[in-house]
Amino acid sequence: MSNNESAKEKSTGILTGVVVSNRAQKTVTVSVQRIFKHPMYHKTVRFKKKYLAHDEENRCNMGDVVRIRQVRPISRRKMWLLQEIVSSTPGHSPDEIENEVSK
């Protein structure tokens, strides 16, 4: 990903993350990891946050890498819409995916 693409994504509210839950109908939980260097201590900091995203056709499975974009609030905690599935992972158990995301 080039600098222009990442700058464009930051300005338009587009995030890329991994689906960690798809239990609810038309809703997926996406874990987005942000890595940055601490300005004072110069240590690499990993910051994870989970977002609820609207998946109209229930296309996502756990472990899929997806791109979500910010939209008007759909419900109390859901303000993101599934834009596209970047890559799909066939048949992983929920424990394997949680372990992979937590690394």
C-alpha positions in Angstrom: 0.0 0.0 0.0 1.5 3.3 -1.0 1.4 6.5 1.1 -1.2 8.1 -1.1 -3.6 5.1 -0.5 -3.1 5.1 3.2 -3.6 8.9 3.4 -6.7 8.6 1.4 -8.1 5.8 3.6 -7.4 7.9 6.8 -9.3 10.9 5.4 -12.3 8.9 4.1 -12.8 6.7 7.2 -11.9 3.3 5.7 -10.3 0.6 7.9 -8.9 -2.8 7.2 -9.2 -5.6 9.8 -10.0 -9.2 10.6 -13.4 -10.6 11.3 -13.4 -12.1 14.8 -17.1 -12.8 15.2 -20.1 -13.2 12.9 -22.7 -14.5 15.4 -25.3 -11.8 15.0 -27.4 -11.5 11.9 -26.2 -8.9 9.4 -23.4 -7.8 11.8 -19.7 -8.7 12.0 -17.1 -7.8 14.6 -13.9 -6.5 13.0 -10.6 -6.2 14.9 -8.5 -3.4 13.5 -4.8 -3.3 14.6 -2.9 0.0 14.4 0.9 0.0 14.8 2.8 3.2 15.5 6.0 4.4 17.1 5.7 6.1 20.5 6.8 9.7 20.1 8.7 9.9 23.3 9.9 6.3 24.0 10.4 5.3 20.4 8.9 1.9 21.1 6.5 0.2 18.6 3.0 0.3 20.0 0.3 -2.1 18.9 -3.2 -0.8 19.4 -6.3 -3.0 18.7 -9.9 -1.9 18.5 -13.1 -3.8 17.7 -15.7 -2.3 15.5 -19.2 -3.6 14.7 -19.9 -3.5 10.9 -23.1 -4.0 8.9 -22.9 -7.1 6.6 -26.2 -7.0 4.6 -25.8 -10.4 2.9 -24.0 -12.2 5.7 -21.0 -12.9 3.4 -18.2 -12.7 6.0 -16.8 -15.7 7.9 -14.4 -15.6 10.8 -10.8 -14.9 9.8 -11.7 -13.0 6.7 -9.7 -9.8 6.1 -12.2 -7.1 5.2 -12.3 -3.4 4.5 -15.0 -1.3 6.3 -16.0 2.3 5.8 -17.7 4.7 8.2 -21.3 5.6 7.5 -24.2 7.2 9.5 -25.1 5.3 12.6 -27.1 2.2 11.9 -27.6 1.3 15.6 -26.2 2.3 18.9 -22.7 0.8 18.4 -22.8 0.1 14.6 -21.4 2.9 12.4 -19.4 0.9 9.9 -20.4 -0.8 6.7 -18.7 -3.8 5.0 -17.1 -2.4 1.8 -15.3 -5.5 0.5 -13.7 -8.8 1.5 -10.0 -8.5 0.8 -9.1 -12.1 1.5 -11.1 -15.1 2.7 -9.9 -17.9 4.9 -11.7 -21.2 4.6 -12.8 -23.1 7.8 -10.9 -22.0 10.8 -12.1 -22.6 14.4 -13.0 -19.6 16.5 -10.1 -20.4 19.0 -7.5 -20.4 16.2 -8.7 -17.0 14.9 -8.8 -15.5 18.4 -5.2 -16.7 19.0 -4.1 -15.3 15.6 -5.7 -11.9 16.3 -4.3 -11.6 19.8 -0.7 -12.1 18.6 
